[in-house]
Amino acid sequence: MTRTWIAAGVAALAAMALAAPSYAAGRTTTCTDALAPGTYQRVVVPAGAACLSEGPVTIRSGLYVGPGATFVLGSEENPVHTGTITGGVHATNAASVQIHFSTISGGISIHGGSGPFGDPFGVTCNTIEDSVVNGAVTISGYDGFWQGFFRNTVNGSVNFNGNTLVDPDGNELQTNTIHGSLNCSGNDPAPQQGDSEGSPNLVTGAQTGQCAGL
């Protein structure tokens, strides 16, 4: 699946979102439009909001994405280090979580989704690309349009379970280096190369279920 139209949408929305993010009391930033370059403590994207950033940003106390919300950091078309996130990435029933060229410490936990269609892009997509993840990755129950996990180095296991997508080329997992196990079950479509033209994952631990030999 080509995602240039998604990237174009991100750029257009970022250009429109000139206002700075809103700040809640204490050390939490509530982002509902653009996340400007800078350093933040905890960042929260509330239900239904869209938070877009071209970076560079540093998040020190975790990223939290709420139901129906969208978070986009960086772009496949701009291959520079975009973000440093400590405290992990946490999403519950989010519409889209897209992170590029970043370093994430504390792992990634994405549970559920909000369906394949919706704002701000018309369709919903998860993608984690070209990043270093220190900690386990769990992506489960996502029901968006498309999902990809590419060219990442993960220092921990990857668990990819129960993700059901509209696009038959969805659930693409390729060209990752995983220092742990890769466990996949109950995904439709099954994790695959798709049209990514990627290479098999390098996994130091076991590869189980649908990801055996992927």
C-alpha positions in Angstrom: 0.0 0.0 0.0 1.3 3.4 -0.9 1.0 6.0 1.9 2.1 9.2 0.0 -1.5 10.5 0.2 -1.4 10.0 4.0 1.9 11.9 4.2 0.4 14.7 2.1 -2.6 14.9 4.4 -0.3 15.1 7.4 1.7 18.0 5.9 -1.4 19.9 5.0 -2.9 19.5 8.4 0.3 20.5 10.1 0.5 23.6 8.0 -3.0 24.5 9.1 -2.5 23.7 12.7 -0.6 26.9 13.7 -1.8 27.1 17.3 0.4 25.8 20.0 -0.9 22.8 21.9 -3.0 23.4 25.0 -1.4 22.8 28.4 -3.2 21.2 31.3 -2.4 21.8 34.9 0.9 20.4 36.2 3.3 18.6 33.9 0.8 17.2 31.3 0.5 18.6 27.8 -2.9 18.0 26.2 -2.4 18.1 22.5 -5.4 18.7 20.2 -3.7 20.1 17.1 0.0 20.7 16.5 2.8 19.6 18.9 5.5 22.1 18.4 9.2 21.2 18.5 10.4 21.1 22.1 10.6 19.1 25.3 7.5 17.9 27.2 6.7 15.8 30.2 3.6 13.6 29.8 1.7 14.2 26.5 -2.0 13.2 26.2 -4.1 13.2 23.1 -7.7 13.2 24.3 -10.6 11.2 22.8 -11.3 12.2 19.2 -8.4 14.7 18.9 -5.6 14.8 16.3 -2.1 15.7 17.4 0.5 16.1 14.6 4.2 16.9 14.8 7.1 17.2 12.4 9.4 17.3 15.5 11.9 17.2 16.8 10.2 16.6 20.2 11.3 15.0 23.5 8.6 13.4 25.7 9.9 12.4 29.1 6.9 10.9 30.9 5.0 8.9 28.3 2.7 9.4 25.4 -1.0 8.5 25.9 -3.5 8.4 23.0 -7.2 8.2 23.8 -10.2 6.6 22.0 -10.7 7.8 18.5 -7.7 10.0 18.6 -4.8 10.3 16.1 -1.1 10.9 16.8 1.4 11.4 14.0 5.1 12.1 14.6 7.4 12.6 11.7 7.1 11.2 8.1 8.5 8.5 6.0 9.5 11.2 3.5 11.7 13.1 6.0 14.3 10.6 7.2 15.7 12.5 10.2 15.5 11.7 13.9 12.1 13.1 14.9 11.4 12.2 18.5 12.6 10.8 21.8 9.9 9.3 24.0 10.6 8.0 27.5 7.9 6.3 29.5 6.5 4.4 26.5 3.7 4.8 24.0 0.2 3.9 25.3 -2.9 3.9 23.1 -6.4 2.6 23.9 -9.0 2.4 21.0 -7.0 5.1 19.1 -7.9 5.8 15.4 -4.2 6.1 14.3 -0.8 6.0 15.9 2.0 6.8 13.4 5.6 7.3 14.6 8.7 7.6 12.4 12.4 7.9 13.0 12.2 8.0 16.8 13.6 6.4 19.9 11.1 5.0 22.3 12.0 3.8 25.8 9.4 2.0 27.9 7.9 0.0 25.0 4.7 0.3 23.0 1.2 -0.8 24.1 -1.5 -0.3 21.5 -4.9 -1.9 22.3 -8.0 -1.7 20.2 -9.0 0.7 17.5 -12.0 2.8 16.4 -12.8 1.3 13.0 -11.3 1.7 9.5 -12.8 5.1 8.6 -12.7 8.5 10.2 -11.0 11.9 10.6 -8.5 13.4 9.9 -7.4 11.3 6.9 -10.6 9.5 5.9 -9.1 6.1 6.8 -7.2 5.0 9.9 -3.7 3.6 9.9 -1.1 2.6 12.4 2.5 2.6 11.5 5.8 2.4 13.5 8.8 2.8 11.2 12.5 3.4 11.3 12.6 3.6 15.1 14.4 2.1 18.1 12.1 0.7 20.8 13.6 -0.2 24.2 11.0 -2.5 25.7 8.2 -4.9 24.6 5.8 -4.0 21.8 2.2 -5.2 22.1 -0.3 -4.3 19.3 -3.6 -6.1 19.7 -7.2 -5.7 18.6 -6.6 -2.9 16.1 -9.5 -2.7 13.5 -8.2 0.1 11.3 -7.8 0.2 7.5 -4.0 -0.6 7.3 -1.1 -1.3 9.7 2.6 -1.5 9.2 5.7 -2.2 11.4 8.9 -1.6 9.4 12.7 -1.2 9.8 12.6 -1.0 13.6 15.1 -2.3 16.1 13.3 -3.6 19.2 15.0 -4.5 22.4 12.2 -6.7 23.7 9.6 -9.0 22.4 6.9 -8.1 19.8 3.3 -9.4 20.4 1.0 -8.9 17.5 -2.5 -10.4 18.1 -6.1 -10.1 17.0 -5.7 -7.2 14.5 -8.4 -7.2 11.9 -7.9 -4.8 9.0 -9.9 -3.8 5.8 -6.9 -3.6 3.5 -5.8 -7.1 2.4 -2.2 -5.8 2.4 -2.6 -4.8 6.0 -0.6 -6.2 9.0 2.7 -5.8 7.2 5.8 -6.6 9.4 9.1 -6.5 7.6 12.8 -5.6 7.9 12.8 -5.4 11.7 15.5 -6.5 14.1 13.9 -7.9 17.2 16.1 -8.9 20.2 13.4 -11.0 21.7 10.5 -13.2 20.4 8.0 -12.4 17.7 4.5 -13.7 18.6 1.5 -13.4 16.3 -2.0 -14.9 16.4 -5.5 -14.2 15.4 -4.7 -11.5 12.8 -6.7 -11.0 9.6 -5.0 -10.7 7.2 -2.1 -12.7 8.6 1.2 -10.7 9.1 2.9 -10.5 5.7 5.3 -8.7 3.4 2.4 -7.3 1.4 3.6 -4.9 -1.2 6.2 -3.3 1.1 9.2 -5.0 -0.8 10.7 -5.5 2.7 12.9 -8.3 3.9 12.4 -11.0 6.5 12.6 -9.9 10.1 15.8 -10.8 12.1 14.6 -12.3 15.4 16.9 -13.6 18.1 14.2 -15.4 20.0 11.2 -17.6 18.9 8.9 -16.7 16.0 5.5 -18.2 16.9 2.1 -18.5 15.3 1.4 -16.5 12.2 4.8 -15.0 12.3 6.8 -18.2 12.2 9.4 -17.7 9.5 8.2 -14.2 8.7 
